[in-house]
Amino acid sequence: MVFSSLLFLFVFLPTVLLVYYICPRKFRNLFLFVASLIFYAWGEPIYITIMLFSTVFDYANGLLIEKYKLSGQDKKSKIVLISSIVVNLGILCFFKYSNFFITNVNSLFSSSISLLNLALPIGISFYTFQTMSYTIDVYRGEVSAQKNIISFGAFVTLFPQLVAGPIVRYKTIADQLDDRKESSQQFAEGIKRFIIGLGKKVLLANNIGMLWEQVSSTPLESLPAATAWLGAVAFSFQIYFDFSGYSDMAIGLGKMFGFDFLENFNYPYISKSITEFWRRWHISLGTWFKEYVYIPLGGNRGGKAKQIRNLFIVWALTGFWHGANWNFVVWGVYFAILLIIEKLFLLKHLEKLPSFISHIYTLVLVVFSWVIFAFDDFSKVILYFKAMFCANNACFANNGTVYLLYTNIILLVILTIASTDIGKKVAEKIKQKHSPDSMSMTVIKNITYVCIFLMSVAFLVGDSYNPFLYFRF
């Protein structure tokens, strides 16, 4: 089940909200726990056991770590922490990376080990990182261990952010788990945020995704350069509006249930450096790797050589986290190299350049990154880059290029504007001239939200193209 489905919008979500608010407050976490398990089981009932094991295992680990820390038995608490990390990563690696490792062993040693071909449990990369951060934070003394297993289970399985994040660390919602106060204003804000995310996903990501499908399905050996660039730009828009749309929906759903999740995107395509881009893109993942990998490795301490080493490790792991293929590792290392170059000398020069030049520099490099990201088969990545730079003996453009551009030009303009903070600035200017609480402004805003929702539903009813790119992660 996905958020952008009629089943979720008109059956699951209304039912869960109704029962949730009927429930006495002391039973709401229990109900969220059960409802989240049902949501997860809808597509993969067998993998509930993994999630339940992670819940019970790390709940117990948190209690043990705190117990040993309070009694001065630091060595025992460290052993429990290490076992928690090893088991969690072991489960993740087994389901997500076993075929990758077997394939590479077979290739290196000419062996014939059979692939396991395990289905990837939905959201395992996200909830594994969440439970690991919990035990680490308890060990660091940054949070107290959760004594109520139902509350902890609700945290691990919370369906609004289970499928695609944002990665919600326990310490950011610890107080909300046990003592949150839902309000009509927060609920209304949640509905609005959810609708914005739904519109991003259904109206924008899905539609530009069809352009990418057309381009990427064309034989790459004969792909015109202009068409290749158009496709790469289309995928760049698709992955942004797909993922940020889901993050918006997750944040909106959280508000409906009284939770405040941290932001996950902040207009990344307006960045003027790769360093800035990664402060704005998938913020929860970047923060997780910074706090639990980069800083423990030494961060910026210990000289340039160690800093470069730490950046390579973090970004190779970031790439590998996204998928069990070499293109994701290369994608991570690609960003590591760019970030290292910027930190060593380039960033200070970019800051002196006119904004539009540094902006173009950033966007071009980001578009290149998405080409690496898009294809599991690295040979296709190479062919696509050849097409982009007219190295495949194809023409620069043809009638197909003109047709694709002509039929998608309005959508591309809308996407360009929507990926910037122009709309936000315009809204702020309108607020300065007109009271945001006036009747006319309230009516206009509500009509806008209703229109976005109705158009999204209409697209879902009439269109079978509704992919979700981050399911595979």
Secondary structure as a PSIPRED ss2 file (coil, helix, strand):
# PSIPRED VFORMAT (PSIPRED V4.0)

   1 M C   1.000  0.000  0.000
   2 V C   1.000  0.000  0.000
   3 F C   1.000  0.000  0.000
   4 S C   1.000  0.000  0.000
   5 S C   1.000  0.000  0.000
   6 L H   0.000  1.000  0.000
   7 L H   0.000  1.000  0.000
   8 F H   0.000  1.000  0.000
   9 L H   0.000  1.000  0.000
  10 F H   0.000  1.000  0.000
  11 V H   0.000  1.000  0.000
  12 F H   0.000  1.000  0.000
  13 L H   0.000  1.000  0.000
  14 P H   0.000  1.000  0.000
  15 T H   0.000  1.000  0.000
  16 V H   0.000  1.000  0.000
  17 L H   0.000  1.000  0.000
  18 L H   0.000  1.000  0.000
  19 V H   0.000  1.000  0.000
  20 Y H   0.000  1.000  0.000
  21 Y H   0.000  1.000  0.000
  22 I H   0.000  1.000  0.000
  23 C C   1.000  0.000  0.000
  24 P C   1.000  0.000  0.000
  25 R H   0.000  1.000  0.000
  26 K H   0.000  1.000  0.000
  27 F H   0.000  1.000  0.000
  28 R H   0.000  1.000  0.000
  29 N H   0.000  1.000  0.000
  30 L H   0.000  1.000  0.000
  31 F H   0.000  1.000  0.000
  32 L H   0.000  1.000  0.000
  33 F H   0.000  1.000  0.000
  34 V H   0.000  1.000  0.000
  35 A H   0.000  1.000  0.000
  36 S H   0.000  1.000  0.000
  37 L H   0.000  1.000  0.000
  38 I H   0.000  1.000  0.000
  39 F H   0.000  1.000  0.000
  40 Y H   0.000  1.000  0.000
  41 A H   0.000  1.000  0.000
  42 W C   1.000  0.000  0.000
  43 G C   1.000  0.000  0.000
  44 E C   1.000  0.000  0.000
  45 P H   0.000  1.000  0.000
  46 I H   0.000  1.000  0.000
  47 Y H   0.000  1.000  0.000
  48 I H   0.000  1.000  0.000
  49 T H   0.000  1.000  0.000
  50 I H   0.000  1.000  0.000
  51 M H   0.000  1.000  0.000
  52 L H   0.000  1.000  0.000
  53 F H   0.000  1.000  0.000
  54 S H   0.000  1.000  0.000
  55 T H   0.000  1.000  0.000
  56 V H   0.000  1.000  0.000
  57 F H   0.000  1.000  0.000
  58 D H   0.000  1.000  0.000
  59 Y H   0.000  1.000  0.000
  60 A H   0.000  1.000  0.000
  61 N H   0.000  1.000  0.000
  62 G H   0.000  1.000  0.000
  63 L H   0.000  1.000  0.000
  64 L H   0.000  1.000  0.000
  65 I H   0.000  1.000  0.000
  66 E H   0.000  1.000  0.000
  67 K H   0.000  1.000  0.000
  68 Y H   0.000  1.000  0.000
  69 K H   0.000  1.000  0.000
  70 L H   0.000  1.000  0.000
  71 S C   1.000  0.000  0.000
  72 G C   1.000  0.000  0.000
  73 Q C   1.000  0.000  0.000
  74 D H   0.000  1.000  0.000
  75 K H   0.000  1.000  0.000
  76 K H   0.000  1.000  0.000
  77 S H   0.000  1.000  0.000
  78 K H   0.000  1.000  0.000
  79 I H   0.000  1.000  0.000
  80 V H   0.000  1.000  0.000
  81 L H   0.000  1.000  0.000
  82 I H   0.000  1.000  0.000
  83 S H   0.000  1.000  0.000
  84 S H   0.000  1.000  0.000
  85 I H   0.000  1.000  0.000
  86 V H   0.000  1.000  0.000
  87 V H   0.000  1.000  0.000
  88 N H   0.000  1.000  0.000
  89 L H   0.000  1.000  0.000
  90 G H   0.000  1.000  0.000
  91 I H   0.000  1.000  0.000
  92 L H   0.000  1.000  0.000
  93 C H   0.000  1.000  0.000
  94 F H   0.000  1.000  0.000
  95 F H   0.000  1.000  0.000
  96 K H   0.000  1.000  0.000
  97 Y H   0.000  1.000  0.000
  98 S H   0.000  1.000  0.000
  99 N H   0.000  1.000  0.000
 100 F H   0.000  1.000  0.000
 101 F H   0.000  1.000  0.000
 102 I H   0.000  1.000  0.000
 103 T H   0.000  1.000  0.000
 104 N H   0.000  1.000  0.000
 105 V H   0.000  1.000  0.000
 106 N H   0.000  1.000  0.000
 107 S H   0.000  1.000  0.000
 108 L H   0.000  1.000  0.000
 109 F H   0.000  1.000  0.000
 110 S C   1.000  0.000  0.000
 111 S C   1.000  0.000  0.000
 112 S C   1.000  0.000  0.000
 113 I C   1.000  0.000  0.000
 114 S C   1.000  0.000  0.000
 115 L C   1.000  0.000  0.000
 116 L C   1.000  0.000  0.000
 117 N C   1.000  0.000  0.000
 118 L C   1.000  0.000  0.000
 119 A C   1.000  0.000  0.000
 120 L C   1.000  0.000  0.000
 121 P C   1.000  0.000  0.000
 122 I C   1.000  0.000  0.000
 123 G C   1.000  0.000  0.000
 124 I H   0.000  1.000  0.000
 125 S H   0.000  1.000  0.000
 126 F H   0.000  1.000  0.000
 127 Y H   0.000  1.000  0.000
 128 T H   0.000  1.000  0.000
 129 F H   0.000  1.000  0.000
 130 Q H   0.000  1.000  0.000
 131 T H   0.000  1.000  0.000
 132 M H   0.000  1.000  0.000
 133 S H   0.000  1.000  0.000
 134 Y H   0.000  1.000  0.000
 135 T H   0.000  1.000  0.000
 136 I H   0.000  1.000  0.000
 137 D H   0.000  1.000  0.000
 138 V H   0.000  1.000  0.000
 139 Y H   0.000  1.000  0.000
 140 R H   0.000  1.000  0.000
 141 G C   1.000  0.000  0.000
 142 E C   1.000  0.000  0.000
 143 V C   1.000  0.000  0.000
 144 S C   1.000  0.000  0.000
 145 A C   1.000  0.000  0.000
 146 Q C   1.000  0.000  0.000
 147 K C   1.000  0.000  0.000
 148 N C   1.000  0.000  0.000
 149 I H   0.000  1.000  0.000
 150 I H   0.000  1.000  0.000
 151 S H   0.000  1.000  0.000
 152 F H   0.000  1.000  0.000
 153 G H   0.000  1.000  0.000
 154 A H   0.000  1.000  0.000
 155 F H   0.000  1.000  0.000
 156 V H   0.000  1.000  0.000
 157 T H   0.000  1.000  0.000
 158 L C   1.000  0.000  0.000
 159 F H   0.000  1.000  0.000
 160 P H   0.000  1.000  0.000
 161 Q H   0.000  1.000  0.000
 162 L H   0.000  1.000  0.000
 163 V C   1.000  0.000  0.000
 164 A C   1.000  0.000  0.000
 165 G C   1.000  0.000  0.000
 166 P C   1.000  0.000  0.000
 167 I C   1.000  0.000  0.000
 168 V C   1.000  0.000  0.000
 169 R C   1.000  0.000  0.000
 170 Y H   0.000  1.000  0.000
 171 K H   0.000  1.000  0.000
 172 T H   0.000  1.000  0.000
 173 I H   0.000  1.000  0.000
 174 A H   0.000  1.000  0.000
 175 D H   0.000  1.000  0.000
 176 Q H   0.000  1.000  0.000
 177 L H   0.000  1.000  0.000
 178 D H   0.000  1.000  0.000
 179 D C   1.000  0.000  0.000
 180 R C   1.000  0.000  0.000
 181 K C   1.000  0.000  0.000
 182 E C   1.000  0.000  0.000
 183 S C   1.000  0.000  0.000
 184 S H   0.000  1.000  0.000
 185 Q H   0.000  1.000  0.000
 186 Q H   0.000  1.000  0.000
 187 F H   0.000  1.000  0.000
 188 A H   0.000  1.000  0.000
 189 E H   0.000  1.000  0.000
 190 G H   0.000  1.000  0.000
 191 I H   0.000  1.000  0.000
 192 K H   0.000  1.000  0.000
 193 R H   0.000  1.000  0.000
 194 F H   0.000  1.000  0.000
 195 I H   0.000  1.000  0.000
 196 I H   0.000  1.000  0.000
 197 G H   0.000  1.000  0.000
 198 L H   0.000  1.000  0.000
 199 G H   0.000  1.000  0.000
 200 K H   0.000  1.000  0.000
 201 K H   0.000  1.000  0.000
 202 V H   0.000  1.000  0.000
 203 L H   0.000  1.000  0.000
 204 L H   0.000  1.000  0.000
 205 A H   0.000  1.000  0.000
 206 N H   0.000  1.000  0.000
 207 N H   0.000  1.000  0.000
 208 I H   0.000  1.000  0.000
 209 G H   0.000  1.000  0.000
 210 M H   0.000  1.000  0.000
 211 L H   0.000  1.000  0.000
 212 W H   0.000  1.000  0.000
 213 E H   0.000  1.000  0.000
 214 Q H   0.000  1.000  0.000
 215 V H   0.000  1.000  0.000
 216 S H   0.000  1.000  0.000
 217 S C   1.000  0.000  0.000
 218 T C   1.000  0.000  0.000
 219 P C   1.000  0.000  0.000
 220 L H   0.000  1.000  0.000
 221 E H   0.000  1.000  0.000
 222 S H   0.000  1.000  0.000
 223 L C   1.000  0.000  0.000
 224 P C   1.000  0.000  0.000
 225 A H   0.000  1.000  0.000
 226 A H   0.000  1.000  0.000
 227 T H   0.000  1.000  0.000
 228 A H   0.000  1.000  0.000
 229 W H   0.000  1.000  0.000
 230 L H   0.000  1.000  0.000
 231 G H   0.000  1.000  0.000
 232 A H   0.000  1.000  0.000
 233 V H   0.000  1.000  0.000
 234 A H   0.000  1.000  0.000
 235 F H   0.000  1.000  0.000
 236 S H   0.000  1.000  0.000
 237 F H   0.000  1.000  0.000
 238 Q H   0.000  1.000  0.000
 239 I H   0.000  1.000  0.000
 240 Y H   0.000  1.000  0.000
 241 F H   0.000  1.000  0.000
 242 D H   0.000  1.000  0.000
 243 F H   0.000  1.000  0.000
 244 S H   0.000  1.000  0.000
 245 G H   0.000  1.000  0.000
 246 Y H   0.000  1.000  0.000
 247 S H   0.000  1.000  0.000
 248 D H   0.000  1.000  0.000
 249 M H   0.000  1.000  0.000
 250 A H   0.000  1.000  0.000
 251 I H   0.000  1.000  0.000
 252 G H   0.000  1.000  0.000
 253 L H   0.000  1.000  0.000
 254 G H   0.000  1.000  0.000
 255 K H   0.000  1.000  0.000
 256 M H   0.000  1.000  0.000
 257 F C   1.000  0.000  0.000
 258 G C   1.000  0.000  0.000
 259 F C   1.000  0.000  0.000
 260 D C   1.000  0.000  0.000
 261 F C   1.000  0.000  0.000
 262 L C   1.000  0.000  0.000
 263 E C   1.000  0.000  0.000
 264 N C   1.000  0.000  0.000
 265 F C   1.000  0.000  0.000
 266 N C   1.000  0.000  0.000
 267 Y C   1.000  0.000  0.000
 268 P H   0.000  1.000  0.000
 269 Y H   0.000  1.000  0.000
 270 I H   0.000  1.000  0.000
 271 S C   1.000  0.000  0.000
 272 K C   1.000  0.000  0.000
 273 S C   1.000  0.000  0.000
 274 I H   0.000  1.000  0.000
 275 T H   0.000  1.000  0.000
 276 E H   0.000  1.000  0.000
 277 F H   0.000  1.000  0.000
 278 W H   0.000  1.000  0.000
 279 R H   0.000  1.000  0.000
 280 R H   0.000  1.000  0.000
 281 W C   1.000  0.000  0.000
 282 H C   1.000  0.000  0.000
 283 I H   0.000  1.000  0.000
 284 S H   0.000  1.000  0.000
 285 L H   0.000  1.000  0.000
 286 G H   0.000  1.000  0.000
 287 T H   0.000  1.000  0.000
 288 W H   0.000  1.000  0.000
 289 F H   0.000  1.000  0.000
 290 K H   0.000  1.000  0.000
 291 E H   0.000  1.000  0.000
 292 Y H   0.000  1.000  0.000
 293 V H   0.000  1.000  0.000
 294 Y H   0.000  1.000  0.000
 295 I H   0.000  1.000  0.000
 296 P H   0.000  1.000  0.000
 297 L H   0.000  1.000  0.000
 298 G C   1.000  0.000  0.000
 299 G C   1.000  0.000  0.000
 300 N C   1.000  0.000  0.000
 301 R C   1.000  0.000  0.000
 302 G C   1.000  0.000  0.000
 303 G C   1.000  0.000  0.000
 304 K H   0.000  1.000  0.000
 305 A H   0.000  1.000  0.000
 306 K H   0.000  1.000  0.000
 307 Q H   0.000  1.000  0.000
 308 I H   0.000  1.000  0.000
 309 R H   0.000  1.000  0.000
 310 N H   0.000  1.000  0.000
 311 L H   0.000  1.000  0.000
 312 F H   0.000  1.000  0.000
 313 I H   0.000  1.000  0.000
 314 V H   0.000  1.000  0.000
 315 W H   0.000  1.000  0.000
 316 A H   0.000  1.000  0.000
 317 L H   0.000  1.000  0.000
 318 T H   0.000  1.000  0.000
 319 G H   0.000  1.000  0.000
 320 F H   0.000  1.000  0.000
 321 W H   0.000  1.000  0.000
 322 H H   0.000  1.000  0.000
 323 G C   1.000  0.000  0.000
 324 A C   1.000  0.000  0.000
 325 N C   1.000  0.000  0.000
 326 W H   0.000  1.000  0.000
 327 N H   0.000  1.000  0.000
 328 F H   0.000  1.000  0.000
 329 V H   0.000  1.000  0.000
 330 V H   0.000  1.000  0.000
 331 W H   0.000  1.000  0.000
 332 G H   0.000  1.000  0.000
 333 V H   0.000  1.000  0.000
 334 Y H   0.000  1.000  0.000
 335 F H   0.000  1.000  0.000
 336 A H   0.000  1.000  0.000
 337 I H   0.000  1.000  0.000
 338 L H   0.000  1.000  0.000
 339 L H   0.000  1.000  0.000
 340 I H   0.000  1.000  0.000
 341 I H   0.000  1.000  0.000
 342 E H   0.000  1.000  0.000
 343 K H   0.000  1.000  0.000
 344 L H   0.000  1.000  0.000
 345 F H   0.000  1.000  0.000
 346 L H   0.000  1.000  0.000
 347 L H   0.000  1.000  0.000
 348 K H   0.000  1.000  0.000
 349 H H   0.000  1.000  0.000
 350 L H   0.000  1.000  0.000
 351 E C   1.000  0.000  0.000
 352 K C   1.000  0.000  0.000
 353 L C   1.000  0.000  0.000
 354 P C   1.000  0.000  0.000
 355 S H   0.000  1.000  0.000
 356 F H   0.000  1.000  0.000
 357 I H   0.000  1.000  0.000
 358 S H   0.000  1.000  0.000
 359 H H   0.000  1.000  0.000
 360 I H   0.000  1.000  0.000
 361 Y H   0.000  1.000  0.000
 362 T H   0.000  1.000  0.000
 363 L H   0.000  1.000  0.000
 364 V H   0.000  1.000  0.000
 365 L H   0.000  1.000  0.000
 366 V H   0.000  1.000  0.000
 367 V H   0.000  1.000  0.000
 368 F H   0.000  1.000  0.000
 369 S H   0.000  1.000  0.000
 370 W H   0.000  1.000  0.000
 371 V H   0.000  1.000  0.000
 372 I H   0.000  1.000  0.000
 373 F H   0.000  1.000  0.000
 374 A H   0.000  1.000  0.000
 375 F C   1.000  0.000  0.000
 376 D C   1.000  0.000  0.000
 377 D C   1.000  0.000  0.000
 378 F H   0.000  1.000  0.000
 379 S H   0.000  1.000  0.000
 380 K H   0.000  1.000  0.000
 381 V H   0.000  1.000  0.000
 382 I H   0.000  1.000  0.000
 383 L H   0.000  1.000  0.000
 384 Y H   0.000  1.000  0.000
 385 F H   0.000  1.000  0.000
 386 K H   0.000  1.000  0.000
 387 A H   0.000  1.000  0.000
 388 M H   0.000  1.000  0.000
 389 F C   1.000  0.000  0.000
 390 C C   1.000  0.000  0.000
 391 A C   1.000  0.000  0.000
 392 N C   1.000  0.000  0.000
 393 N C   1.000  0.000  0.000
 394 A C   1.000  0.000  0.000
 395 C C   1.000  0.000  0.000
 396 F C   1.000  0.000  0.000
 397 A C   1.000  0.000  0.000
 398 N C   1.000  0.000  0.000
 399 N H   0.000  1.000  0.000
 400 G H   0.000  1.000  0.000
 401 T H   0.000  1.000  0.000
 402 V H   0.000  1.000  0.000
 403 Y H   0.000  1.000  0.000
 404 L H   0.000  1.000  0.000
 405 L H   0.000  1.000  0.000
 406 Y H   0.000  1.000  0.000
 407 T H   0.000  1.000  0.000
 408 N H   0.000  1.000  0.000
 409 I H   0.000  1.000  0.000
 410 I H   0.000  1.000  0.000
 411 L H   0.000  1.000  0.000
 412 L H   0.000  1.000  0.000
 413 V H   0.000  1.000  0.000
 414 I H   0.000  1.000  0.000
 415 L H   0.000  1.000  0.000
 416 T H   0.000  1.000  0.000
 417 I H   0.000  1.000  0.000
 418 A H   0.000  1.000  0.000
 419 S C   1.000  0.000  0.000
 420 T C   1.000  0.000  0.000
 421 D C   1.000  0.000  0.000
 422 I H   0.000  1.000  0.000
 423 G H   0.000  1.000  0.000
 424 K H   0.000  1.000  0.000
 425 K H   0.000  1.000  0.000
 426 V H   0.000  1.000  0.000
 427 A H   0.000  1.000  0.000
 428 E H   0.000  1.000  0.000
 429 K H   0.000  1.000  0.000
 430 I H   0.000  1.000  0.000
 431 K H   0.000  1.000  0.000
 432 Q H   0.000  1.000  0.000
 433 K H   0.000  1.000  0.000
 434 H C   1.000  0.000  0.000
 435 S C   1.000  0.000  0.000
 436 P C   1.000  0.000  0.000
 437 D C   1.000  0.000  0.000
 438 S C   1.000  0.000  0.000
 439 M H   0.000  1.000  0.000
 440 S H   0.000  1.000  0.000
 441 M H   0.000  1.000  0.000
 442 T H   0.000  1.000  0.000
 443 V H   0.000  1.000  0.000
 444 I H   0.000  1.000  0.000
 445 K H   0.000  1.000  0.000
 446 N H   0.000  1.000  0.000
 447 I H   0.000  1.000  0.000
 448 T H   0.000  1.000  0.000
 449 Y H   0.000  1.000  0.000
 450 V H   0.000  1.000  0.000
 451 C H   0.000  1.000  0.000
 452 I H   0.000  1.000  0.000
 453 F H   0.000  1.000  0.000
 454 L H   0.000  1.000  0.000
 455 M H   0.000  1.000  0.000
 456 S H   0.000  1.000  0.000
 457 V H   0.000  1.000  0.000
 458 A H   0.000  1.000  0.000
 459 F H   0.000  1.000  0.000
 460 L H   0.000  1.000  0.000
 461 V H   0.000  1.000  0.000
 462 G H   0.000  1.000  0.000
 463 D C   1.000  0.000  0.000
 464 S C   1.000  0.000  0.000
 465 Y C   1.000  0.000  0.000
 466 N C   1.000  0.000  0.000
 467 P C   1.000  0.000  0.000
 468 F C   1.000  0.000  0.000
 469 L H   0.000  1.000  0.000
 470 Y H   0.000  1.000  0.000
 471 F H   0.000  1.000  0.000
 472 R H   0.000  1.000  0.000
 473 F C   1.000  0.000  0.000
